[in-house]
Structures are given as structure tokens and as C-alpha cells.
Amino acid sequence: MNVKLFRLNSGEEILARFEEQADSWLLKDPAILIPVGEGNIGLMPWLMYSKAAKGVTIPKTFIAFTVEPLDELKTQYDSSLNRGLVTPSKAVDKTGGLKLTL
């Protein structure tokens, strides 16, 4: 199943497997991207304290945009499912100056 990065209208960035539906997206195993300091990004299961943690349907009107994640981020997502907060270790510089650790 494919993985996409979803930017919600609230500003949250969610990485998830998905099923596109007519008026919504079903996000499976969603993980939120969170800043963890010094230009680093961490992954944490989204809605981990709810029964919806394994899948939640979000109306398309709540999604600002979707993009394909970097391969390293996708790999880290696959290896970190259901392990709490994970700070990926490989550094990626895609911006010509801003260094994010993915």
C-alpha cells in the first residue's frame, strides 16, 4: 500500500497509508511529523490513544494538500509504526541550507 504525506488545514502533517474515497481519505496507521529540536523531525503515531489509531476517515475538504514523502522518511515510517516517538537518524539536505534529519 502506498504512503503519502498529508498536510491538514490545521497545519498538522500526517504520514499514512491511505485509500482514496469519493469525498474523503481513509488514513491507515497515521503518524504525525513533529519538530524535535535543532532542525530534526520525529514521527509519532497520530491519535495513538484512540480506537481510530489504525484508521480514520478525513473529508477531502480538511486536507490542504498531499505529496510523496522522501524515500528515507517512508522507510523510517515503515520501521517505526507503533513504537512511539521516533527521531529518524539519516540526515537529508534537500533545501540547500536547512538541514532536516529524517
ABEGO torsion letter per residue (X at the ends): XBBBBBBBAAGBBBBBBBBBBAABBBBBGBBBBBBAEGGBBBBBBBGAABAAAAEBBBBAAABABBBBBBAAAAAAAAAABGAEBBBBABBBBAAGGBBBBX
